[in-house]
Amino acid sequence: MITEHFDVLIVGAGLSGIGAAYHLKTQSPGKTYAILEGRGAIGGTWDLFRYPGIRSDSDMYTLGYRFKPWKEAKAIADGPSILKYVRETAAENGIDRHIRFHHHVKRAAWSSEDACWTVEAERGPDREIARFTCNFLLMCSGYYDYAGGYDPAFPGKERFQGPVIHPQKWPEDLDYAGKRVVVIGSGATAVTIVPEMAKTAAHVTMLQRSPTYVVSRPAEDAMANWLRARLPAKLAYSIVRWRNVLFGLFFFNQARKKPEVAKQRIIGMVREQLGPDYDVDKHFTPRYNPWDQRLCLVPDADLFAAIKAGTASVVTDHIDTFTETGIRLKSGEELPADVIVTATGLNLQLVSGLEVTVDGRRADLSQSMSYKGMMFSGVPNLASVFGYTNASWTLKADLTSEYVCRLLNYMDRRGVEVATPEKHEDVAEAPWLDFSSGYVVRAMDKFPKQGAKHPWKLYQNYVLDLFTLRYGKIDDGVMAFSKRTSPASATAPLQQAA
């Protein structure tokens, strides 16, 4: 077996992985790297999900990369447009030539003796083992299990005579024109699917156990389009990006400080859309405060328009059982259906389910503490990209990749090879995410802890992270630096026999 060696291995060729490769190429240009991608295409989420209306619930001026201006008219972009943007970035910068497709990374073993990771991936349909070594491992594999979404065992599901579909595995040949559709769920996926399917379906019902906060926003950003016509693209993009970042932070902080005011404002906007006769209290007034869960964004009020047009409706109730022809609710009401969509969420997964060992011992990352939201206490030369819950994913992804490059460059200047976050004192622990969404609650025991103070605290604040990650000290008294424990490296050649 041939083992290839790289300075950095990036896992995942989605939005985060392509961005990480760009930062590595431009900020640490002397580093060799490869991207290992389990699937056969660039794009991650934006290639995997194919359900009707797939789009971002963040604006592209903050979901886009800092270094590549978004130039399309729509700020709330559809999935194919985002996929095109990611693939363009890879092609323009020669990143696509560094990707190894159909390499599903399974194991990573750290050796202090050699100061390197040995990474094993299953390659191709026969799951042949491909082995790599690297000095630094950067996980950009997202936050959920690509193999399948969360699919509860609904009573009587096997009785239903039509298709039952989870959005994560949408069939290409599904014909729902003129059919009755029930979409179970009220999160970001459900509020996207419902108005899109309602364009051709006989009727679409969004069935929810409890309401979610839904906010309407124009699909196009008038100020952004005006500026782009008059200023250089990068300048216009930067102005709009910072406006959106600061407005988002302001709105989030106000919502946390004055939750009742924010709640009434959001619900008031829904009342304006649906009118005084619609039961907003029942269907669009959540039991929790804004930002206890992520808000749902609907561009150009498309969900509300479908409800007003009568092509879609919302039912708030609990499922008793599936029947042959639809769903019976706890209230006794029957929802007839030809197609049922279970928009019931994702299965969160840390570092793509990677099996990690450090010097022969299994590293249980769920028992570690997260350093700056990206590294793990006691685990050397490994970082993982995870975005914000209250803002665009890419804002944190960009900062994480920039920090990794700063760390690598610092290590080169110091002549050290190993960087390990070390928790030297007792720091009060808390769950990694303070979020009440079901998909988060179900998985938090599998994720690391956060601490009560810097650098272990997860701030969910782009401006604070900007100063910490882009300008803060690398040698902060918590990050421990060292060299390999053996005098010579067994991994120096680019290729070697194993």
C-alpha positions in Angstrom: 0.0 0.0 0.0 1.3 3.5 -1.0 1.0 6.1 1.7 0.9 9.7 0.5 2.1 12.5 2.8 0.8 16.1 2.8 1.4 19.0 5.1 -2.4 19.4 5.5 -5.3 17.1 4.8 -8.7 18.8 4.4 -11.7 16.5 4.8 -14.8 17.6 2.8 -15.1 19.5 -0.5 -18.2 21.5 0.4 -18.4 25.2 1.2 -16.0 25.0 4.2 -13.5 22.7 2.5 -13.1 24.7 -0.6 -12.8 27.9 1.5 -10.2 26.2 3.7 -8.1 25.3 0.6 -8.2 28.8 -0.7 -7.0 30.2 2.6 -4.2 27.6 2.8 -3.2 28.3 -0.8 -3.0 32.1 -0.3 -1.9 32.4 3.4 0.4 29.3 3.7 1.4 28.9 0.1 4.3 26.6 0.9 2.1 23.9 2.3 1.1 20.8 0.4 -2.5 19.7 0.8 -5.2 17.4 -0.5 -8.9 17.4 0.0 -10.6 14.0 0.7 -14.2 14.0 -0.3 -16.5 11.0 0.5 -18.9 11.7 -2.4 -18.3 12.2 -6.1 -18.8 15.9 -6.4 -17.9 19.3 -5.0 -20.5 21.1 -3.0 -21.3 19.2 0.2 -24.8 20.2 1.4 -25.5 22.1 -1.9 -24.9 19.0 -4.0 -26.5 16.5 -1.6 -29.9 18.1 -1.1 -32.2 18.1 -4.1 -35.6 18.8 -2.7 -37.9 21.4 -4.3 -36.9 25.0 -3.7 -33.6 24.2 -2.0 -32.1 27.5 -0.9 -30.1 29.2 1.8 -31.7 30.6 4.9 -28.8 33.1 5.1 -28.0 35.9 2.8 -25.2 35.3 0.3 -23.3 38.4 1.4 -22.5 36.6 4.6 -22.8 33.0 3.5 -20.5 33.8 0.6 -16.7 33.8 1.1 -15.0 37.0 2.3 -12.6 36.8 -0.7 -15.1 36.1 -3.5 -18.0 38.7 -4.0 -21.5 37.4 -4.6 -22.6 39.0 -7.8 -26.1 37.5 -8.4 -29.2 39.6 -8.0 -30.8 37.4 -5.4 -29.3 37.7 -1.9 -31.4 34.7 -0.7 -30.0 32.3 -3.3 -31.3 28.9 -4.5 -29.2 25.8 -4.1 -28.0 25.5 -7.7 -26.7 29.1 -7.6 -24.8 28.4 -4.4 -23.4 25.2 -5.8 -22.2 27.0 -8.9 -20.5 29.6 -6.7 -18.6 27.0 -4.7 -17.5 25.1 -7.8 -16.4 28.3 -9.5 -14.3 29.1 -6.5 -12.6 25.7 -6.7 -12.0 26.0 -10.5 -10.7 29.6 -10.4 -8.1 28.7 -7.8 -7.0 25.3 -9.0 -8.5 23.7 -5.9 -10.4 21.1 -7.8 -7.1 19.5 -8.9 -6.4 18.7 -5.2 -9.6 16.8 -4.5 -9.7 13.0 -4.1 -13.3 12.0 -4.7 -15.0 8.9 -3.2 -12.6 8.9 -0.3 -14.7 8.4 2.9 -12.4 9.2 5.8 -12.9 6.7 8.7 -9.9 6.8 11.0 -7.2 9.1 12.1 -4.3 8.1 14.4 -1.9 10.6 15.8 1.8 9.8 16.5 3.7 12.1 18.8 6.9 10.2 17.8 6.5 11.3 14.2 4.3 14.4 14.8 1.8 13.4 12.2 -1.6 11.9 11.6 -2.1 8.6 9.7 -5.5 8.9 8.0 -7.4 6.0 6.5 -10.2 6.4 4.0 -12.5 3.9 2.3 -12.2 4.5 -1.4 -14.7 3.6 -4.1 -17.5 1.0 -4.2 -15.2 -1.8 -2.9 -14.2 0.3 0.1 -10.5 -0.2 -0.6 -8.4 1.4 2.1 -6.4 4.4 1.1 -3.8 5.7 3.6 -2.4 9.2 4.0 -0.2 11.0 6.5 -0.3 14.6 7.3 1.1 17.1 9.8 -2.2 18.9 10.3 -5.8 17.6 9.9 -8.6 20.0 9.1 -12.1 18.6 9.3 -14.6 20.4 6.9 -17.1 17.7 6.8 -20.1 19.6 8.1 -22.2 19.0 11.1 -24.7 16.2 10.1 -24.7 12.6 9.0 -24.8 12.5 5.2 -26.0 8.9 5.2 -29.5 9.9 6.4 -31.6 12.4 8.2 -33.7 12.0 11.4 -36.7 9.9 10.6 -38.9 9.1 13.6 -40.8 5.8 13.7 -44.3 7.2 13.1 -47.1 4.8 14.1 -48.6 3.0 11.1 -46.1 4.4 8.6 -45.9 1.1 6.7 -49.7 1.3 6.1 -49.5 4.5 4.0 -49.9 3.5 0.3 -48.1 6.5 -1.2 -44.4 7.6 -1.0 -42.9 8.8 2.3 -39.9 10.9 1.6 -37.2 12.5 3.7 -35.8 15.7 2.1 -32.2 14.4 2.5 -33.0 11.6 0.0 -35.3 13.2 -2.5 -36.0 11.0 -5.5 -35.4 12.6 -8.9 -38.5 11.1 -10.5 -41.1 12.1 -7.9 -44.2 13.6 -9.6 -46.4 15.5 -7.2 -48.2 17.7 -9.6 -52.0 17.7 -8.9 -51.5 15.6 -5.7 -52.2 16.2 -2.1 -49.0 16.6 0.0 -48.5 16.6 3.7 -45.1 18.0 4.9 -44.3 17.0 8.5 -42.2 19.7 10.2 -41.9 23.4 10.6 -38.2 24.1 10.3 -36.2 25.7 7.6 -36.6 22.7 5.2 -40.4 22.6 5.6 -40.9 26.3 5.1 -38.9 26.0 1.9 -40.6 22.9 0.5 -44.2 23.9 1.2 -44.5 27.0 -1.1 -42.4 25.4 -3.8 -44.5 22.2 -4.0 -47.7 24.3 -3.7 -47.0 25.7 -7.1 -48.0 22.5 -8.8 -49.5 20.2 -6.1 -53.3 20.0 -5.5 -52.7 21.2 -2.0 -49.8 21.2 0.5 -50.4 20.9 4.3 -47.6 21.8 6.7 -48.2 19.6 9.7 -46.4 20.8 12.9 -46.4 19.8 16.5 -45.6 23.3 17.5 -44.9 26.6 15.7 -41.6 28.1 14.7 -40.6 31.8 14.3 -40.9 32.6 10.6 -39.5 35.9 9.3 -40.0 37.2 5.8 -37.2 39.0 3.9 -36.9 40.2 0.3 -35.0 37.7 -1.9 -33.1 40.6 -3.5 -31.1 43.2 -1.6 -31.9 46.5 -3.2 -29.0 48.3 -1.5 -26.6 45.6 -2.6 -27.7 45.7 -6.2 -27.5 49.5 -6.2 -24.0 49.5 -4.8 -22.8 46.8 -7.1 -23.8 48.9 -10.1 -21.8 51.9 -8.9 -18.8 50.5 -7.0 -16.1 47.9 -7.6 -17.5 44.5 -6.8 -15.3 43.8 -3.8 -16.0 47.2 -2.2 -19.7 46.9 -2.7 -19.7 43.3 -1.3 -17.7 44.3 1.7 -20.0 47.1 2.6 -23.1 45.0 2.4 -21.4 42.1 4.2 -20.6 44.3 7.2 -24.0 45.9 7.2 -25.6 42.5 7.4 -23.2 41.2 10.0 -23.8 44.1 12.3 -27.5 44.2 11.8 -27.7 40.4 12.5 -25.7 40.9 15.7 -27.8 43.8 16.8 -31.1 41.9 16.2 -29.8 38.8 18.0 -28.6 40.8 21.0 -31.8 42.7 21.2 -33.8 39.5 21.0 -31.9 38.0 23.8 -32.1 41.1 26.0 -35.8 41.8 25.3 -37.3 38.5 24.1 -40.9 39.5 24.5 -40.4 42.7 22.4 -38.7 40.7 19.7 -41.4 38.0 19.9 -44.2 40.5 19.4 -42.4 42.2 16.6 -41.9 38.9 14.7 -45.5 37.7 15.3 -46.8 41.2 14.3 -45.1 40.9 10.9 -46.8 37.5 10.4 -50.2 39.1 11.3 -49.5 41.8 8.7 -48.9 39.1 6.1 -51.8 36.8 6.9 -54.5 39.3 8.1 -56.6 39.6 11.2 -58.7 36.5 10.6 -55.9 34.0 10.5 -55.1 32.1 13.7 -51.5 33.4 14.1 -51.5 32.5 17.9 -52.1 28.9 17.1 -49.9 28.4 14.0 -47.1 31.0 14.2 -46.6 31.8 17.9 -43.9 29.5 19.4 -43.7 28.6 23.1 -40.0 29.5 23.3 -38.2 32.8 22.9 -36.6 34.0 19.6 -33.1 32.5 19.1 -33.7 29.6 21.5 -34.0 27.9 18.2 -32.9 29.3 14.8 -35.4 31.5 13.0 -36.9 30.4 9.7 -36.5 32.7 6.7 -39.0 32.9 3.9 -37.9 35.0 0.9 -40.5 37.4 -0.4 -43.1 36.0 2.0 -43.6 33.0 -0.3 -45.0 30.7 2.4 -47.5 33.3 3.5 -48.5 34.0 -0.1 -49.2 30.2 -0.6 -51.3 30.2 2.5 -53.3 33.2 1.4 -53.8 31.7 -2.1 -55.2 28.6 -0.5 -52.6 26.3 -2.1 -51.0 25.6 1.2 -52.2 25.4 4.8 -50.8 24.9 8.3 -52.1 22.3 10.8 -50.9 22.3 14.4 -51.5 19.0 16.0 -49.9 15.6 16.9 -49.9 12.5 14.8 -51.9 9.6 16.0 -51.1 7.3 13.2 -50.5 7.0 9.5 -53.3 5.4 7.6 -53.6 4.0 4.1 -54.7 7.3 2.7 -53.0 9.9 4.9 -52.5 10.8 8.5 -55.0 10.7 11.5 -54.3 13.3 14.1 -54.7 13.2 17.9 -57.6 15.5 17.5 -59.4 13.0 15.3 -58.9 15.0 12.1 -57.8 13.1 9.0 -55.3 14.7 6.6 -55.7 13.0 3.2 -52.4 12.6 1.3 -50.9 11.1 -1.8 -47.4 12.1 -0.8 -45.9 12.6 2.7 -42.7 14.5 3.3 -40.9 14.0 6.6 -39.0 17.3 7.0 -38.1 16.1 10.5 -34.5 17.3 10.6 -30.9 16.1 10.6 -28.8 13.7 12.6 -25.9 15.8 14.0 -22.5 14.2 13.7 -19.2 15.4 15.0 -16.2 15.3 12.6 -18.1 12.9 10.3 -18.0 10.1 12.8 -14.2 10.0 12.6 -12.5 7.4 14.8 -9.6 9.3 16.5 -6.7 7.9 18.4 -3.8 9.7 20.0 -0.6 7.7 20.6 -2.6 4.5 20.5 -5.4 5.6 22.8 -8.9 6.4 21.6 -9.7 10.1 21.9 -13.3 10.6 22.9 -13.9 14.1 21.6 -17.3 14.3 23.5 -15.2 14.3 26.7 -12.9 17.1 25.5 -13.4 20.9 25.8 -13.6 22.9 22.6 -10.8 25.4 22.1 -12.0 28.6 20.3 -14.8 26.6 18.8 -12.5 24.6 16.5 -9.9 22.5 18.3 -10.2 19.9 21.1 -8.3 19.8 24.4 -5.6 17.2 24.4 -5.8 16.6 20.7 -2.8 17.9 18.6 -2.9 19.4 15.2 -6.6 18.9 14.5 -9.2 21.5 13.8 -12.8 21.3 12.8 -15.0 23.9 11.1 -18.4 24.6 12.7 -20.4 27.7 11.8 -22.7 29.9 13.8 -26.2 29.1 15.0 -27.2 32.7 14.9 -25.5 33.8 11.7 -24.1 32.5 8.4 -22.0 29.3 8.5 -19.2 30.7 6.3 -18.5 33.7 8.7 -17.0 31.2 11.2 -15.7 28.9 8.6 -13.6 31.6 7.0 -12.2 32.7 10.4 -11.4 29.1 11.4 -9.4 28.6 8.2 -7.6 31.9 8.6 -6.7 30.9 12.2 -5.3 27.5 11.1 -3.1 29.2 8.6 -1.9 31.7 11.2 -1.2 28.8 13.5 0.8 26.8 10.8 2.8 29.9 9.9 3.6 30.6 13.6 4.7 27.0 14.1 7.0 27.3 11.1 8.6 30.5 12.5 9.1 28.9 15.9 10.4 25.7 14.5 7.8 23.6 16.3 5.6 20.8 14.8 2.9 20.2 17.4 0.1 22.5 18.7 -2.1 21.1 21.4 -4.8 23.0 23.4 -4.3 22.0 27.0 -6.7 22.7 29.8 -4.4 23.2 32.8 -7.1 24.3 35.3 -10.6 23.6 36.2 -13.0 25.4 33.9 -16.7 25.2 34.4 -18.3 23.2 31.7 -21.4 23.9 29.7 -23.1 22.2 26.6 -21.3 23.1 23.4 -24.5 24.7 22.0 -27.2 26.5 24.1 -30.0 25.7 21.7 -33.4 23.9 22.2 -33.9 22.6 18.7 -34.6 18.9 18.7 -31.8 18.0 16.4 -29.3 19.8 18.7 -30.7 18.3 22.0 -30.6 14.8 20.6 -26.9 15.0 19.8 -25.2 17.2 22.4 -23.9 14.3 24.4 -21.8 13.4 21.3 -20.2 16.9 21.1 -17.4 18.5 23.1 -18.1 20.8 26.0 -17.5 24.5 26.1 -16.0 26.4 29.0 -17.1 29.4 31.0 -14.2 31.6 29.9 -11.9 32.4 27.0 -10.5 30.5 25.0 -12.9 27.7 25.8 -16.2 29.7 25.6 -18.2 29.6 22.4 -19.4 33.2 21.9 -21.5 32.9 18.7 -20.3 36.4 17.9 -18.5 37.2 14.6 -17.0 40.5 15.8 -15.5 38.9 19.0 -14.2 36.0 17.0 -12.8 38.2 14.3 -10.5 39.9 16.9 -9.7 36.7 18.6 -9.0 34.5 15.6 -7.7 37.0 13.0 -5.7 39.2 15.3 -5.4 37.5 18.7 -2.2 35.9 20.1 -1.4 32.4 18.9 0.7 31.6 21.9 -1.9 32.4 24.5 -0.7 30.3 27.4 -3.3 27.6 26.6 -1.9 26.3 23.3 1.1 24.1 24.0 3.8 23.8 21.4 6.4 21.0 21.0 8.4 19.0 18.6 8.1 15.3 17.6 9.5 12.9 20.1 11.7 11.0 17.6 14.7 12.7 16.0 13.9 11.7 12.4 10.6 11.5 10.5 9.4 8.4 8.8 7.0 10.5 6.8 9.2 13.0 5.1 9.0 11.6 1.5 5.9 12.6 -0.5 5.3 8.9 -1.2 6.5 5.9 0.7 5.8 2.2 1.0 3.7 1.2 4.0 
